[in-house]
Amino acid sequence: MVNMRTEYLLARRHPVLVLANYCQFDPSMKVEFKRVQSRMLLWCLTGQGRVTANGHSYDFRPDDFLLLPWNHAIAYHTDRQHPFLLGGVHVIPDLAPDTPIVFEVAHVPNSELFDVPSRRDAPVQGCEGVLRGTLAVTPGLSHLADYCVAWFQQGPHGEAEARMLGTLMLAEMERVAATLGAEALPEQFQAMLAELRACLADPFSLTALSTQAHCSVATLNRQFQRHLGLSPLQWLTRERLAKAARLLMTTRLPIGAIGQEVGITDPYYFTKCFTKRYGLSPTAYRRQMSMLMR
């Protein structure tokens, strides 16, 4: 819910979404930008590597995200064995209503959009520097980011929608920034989540998981509810379907093979679960949102 402070700030600026995409790195890619003129959400979907933002380096694995300020410097260093797939959403915090929208971002000083007076930064509460978090505890930000990418891929881009999504993204950034100062996930719990994400196709046993976590099943359930607001099975199902959605968008794997990849081996049950989660069958989702088909 947007608070009064956020409403006040939103009333003084005119945000617009100008770019949202996924980028699959290969081991040889070297990408660096000295000065990017946008407020950016950057997150990792698959793979791993390291991101250097404004002089600080961050290990980057699935669900890790950064909120990046205006004029940020960034460099990407992907893992050679497991190159990462990253998502990015760029917002111009203040573009005058009478200014035509150019759906591009100034990444280098010789860009025609660099230091254009009509494209301005604006206060984003709590987002003065680089902020790091995990999408595992910010599902609203995760869903909004995926929607922004899907909307941007579909095109053509309407001005009213671009401005609405820009406004929603800045408001969500402020909401998330306010929660990042809260208690972080315990390291042991984060390590367990990372291990689970790495083997989503394996059979799931709550008893085996509790043994791995050195606690009872009841304690494990309480930990998931406390830190994530979900039961272990609910979290696992969400992660499996999220991975399936990414595979549908970024590969040509058959639907059945994707179900196998995420540990839901019954094709009928996989389709049923996916449709309930995303409102579309896997086939319809791929048709509407696949990068490979656009």
N, C-alpha and C positions, 0 to 999 in steps of 0.2 A: 504494500500500500504506500502511495506517495505521500510523504509528510509535508507540512506547511513550508518548511525551508526549501524542499525540492520544488514545490509548486511555485514559490517565489522566484527561484533561479530559472526554472523553465519559462516563466513568463517574460524573462529578460533576454532570452536567446531564441534562435531559430535553427534548431539542429536539422541535419539532413544526412541520410545514409547515402554514401557515394560509391562504396565498393564492398563486396562481401564474396568471398570465394574460398575454395580449398586448394592447397598446393601440395602435390606429392613430390617430395625431394628424391633425387637419386644420389648415390654415394659421391658423385663427382661435383655436385652442385656447391658453389660458393656464392652466397648472397649476403650483401651488406649494403645498408643505406645509412648515410651520415645524418640525415635530417628529414623526417617524415612528417608532413603537415596534416595530421589527423589525430583524433582520439581513437585508439585502436584496442579491440579485444582480440587477443591471439591465443589459440588453444591447440592442444595436441590431441589428435584422434587416434592415431596408431603409430607404432615405432617409437624411437627415442632419439635424443640428441641433447644439444645445449644451445641456449639462446643468450646472447649478450645484449642487454638493453641499457643504454645510458651508462655504460662502463661497468655494469655488474652482470655476472654470468649466472644463469639458472639452468639446472638440469631439467629437461623437459621430457615427460612421459605422458601416456594417455590420461586425459582429464585435467592435466595441469593447464593453468591459464595465466596470462599476464594482462593487466589493464595498463595501457601505455599512454603517457601524456602527449600533448601537442609538441611538435618538433623533436620527437624522440629519435635517437640513433639506435640501430638494431643490426645484428649480425646473426646468421643462422649457421650452426655447425651440426650437421646430421650425423648420426651413427652410421658407420659404413655397413655394418651387418644388418641393422634394422632401421633403415631411413624413415624419418617421420613424415606423416601426413598431417599438415597443419591447416587450421581454419583461421580466417581473419575477417573481421568486420571493422570498417573504417567509417567514422562519423565526423563531419564538419560541425562543430558545436554551434556556429552562428553564421548563417548565410541569409542575407536579407531576403525577405519574401518576394521582392521584385527582381531578384537576380536569377537568371536561368541556371539550372543545375547541370553541371558537367560531371558525369559519373566516372571520375578518375581521381587519383590522389597524387599530389606532388611528392615524389620520393627523392628527387635530386634538384639542386639549385638551378639547373638550366631548364627545368620544366616551365612551360607557359603558365602553369597554375601556381608556381612558387611565389609566396609573399603577395598574392593577389589581395588587394584591400577588402574585397567583398567576402573573402573566406577568412574567418576569424576564430580564434579560440574563445572560450567562455568558461567561467568557473564551473567545475564539476566537483561537488562536495566530496572530500575524502580522497580525491584522485589527483593530488598534486604531483606525486611521483609515480614510479613503477610499483604496481601492486601485484602480488602473486597469490593464487588460490587454487582450489581444486573444484571442478564441476561436480564432483561426487556429492558435495554439500550445497550446491547452488543450482538445482535443476531448472529453476526459472530462467537463469542466464543461459544455460545450455540449450533449452528449447527455443528461446528467442534467437540465439545465434544461428542455430540450424535453420530456422524459418527465414532469417535474413538472407542466408546463402541461397536457399531454395528460391526465394522471391527474386533475388538478383539474377540467378541463372535463367529464370523463365523469360523475363523481359517481355515486351518493352517496359521501361520503368516509368510509372506515373509519378508526377511531382508530389501529389497529396500523400501517396503511400510512402514515398521516400522520406518525406518530412515526418510522417507519423512514426515510421520505424526508427528514424534518428532520435526522435523524442523519447520513444520507449526504451531505446538502448541506453541513452544517457541516464534516464531515470533508474534503469536496472543496474547500471554501473554504480550509481550513488547508493542504491540499496545494498548491493553486495559489498561495497567499500566499507559501509557501516558495520558489516558483520565480520570483516576480516580481522578485526582486533579481538574477536572472541577467542575462546580456547581452541587451539589447533588440535587436529586429530592426533592421538598418541602415535608415536613412531611404530610401535608394534602393530597397532591397528592398521596404519597405512601400509605397512609391509604385507600384512595379510591380504588387504584389498589388491595390492599389486600382484601378489601370487595368484589370486583368484582370476584377475583379468588376463593373466598370461596363460591360463589353462581353462578358458570358458567352455571348450568342447568336452572336457573331462566330466565323468559322472559326478554329481553333487551329493555329498553326504554331510548332513548337519553334525552327526556324531564325529565323523572324521575331522571336520573343520574345527569343532570345539576341542578335540584332542590336540590338533595342530596349534591352536591358540592357547593351550594349557588352561582351559577353563571348562565349566559345565555348559551344557546346551542352554540352560536358563540364563546363565551369565552372558553367553554369546548373544542371545536374543536381546537382552537388555542393552548391551553395547551397541548393537546395530540401531536399536530404537533411539538411544540417547544421541548418538553421533550423526545418524543419517535419517532418522525418522522412518525407517523401513525395517521389515524383517529380513533376515539373511536371504531367504528365497525370493522375496520381492526385489531386493537389490540385485541379486544374480539374474533374475529374469529381465530386469530393466537393462542391465549391462549386456546381456546376450542379444536382446532386440536392438539395442543401440549399435552394437557391432554389426548386426545383420543389416541395419539401415545403411551404415557406411559401406559395407561390401556391395550392397545393391547399387549405390551411387558411384562407386569407384572401380568396380570390376565387372567382368562379363560372366562370372560364375553362374551356373544354373541355380534356380531357386532351391532345389533339393540339396545341392552341395553347400549352399550358404547355411541352410538349417543344420547340416552336419558340422560345419565349421564353428557354429556357436553352441553346439551341444543340444539342439532340439531336433532329434533324428526323425520323428514322425512328421512327414510333410503336411498332413492335414492339421495336426496340432500346431505346427510352426506357423502356418498361414492364419489359423484362428487367433493365436497369440499376437502375431504381428498386426493383424487387422484391428484387433481390439486396442492395441497401443497407439497406432498411427492413423487409424481411420481409413486406411487403404490396404488392399491386398499387396503382397510383395511385388507382384507383377505390375500393378497400377502405380505403386510407389516408384519403382524403377522407371517406368515410362514417363512419369511426370518430373522426376527429380534427378535422374542419372546424368552425371557430367559427361559420360562417354557417348551419350546419344544426342548431345546438343552441339 
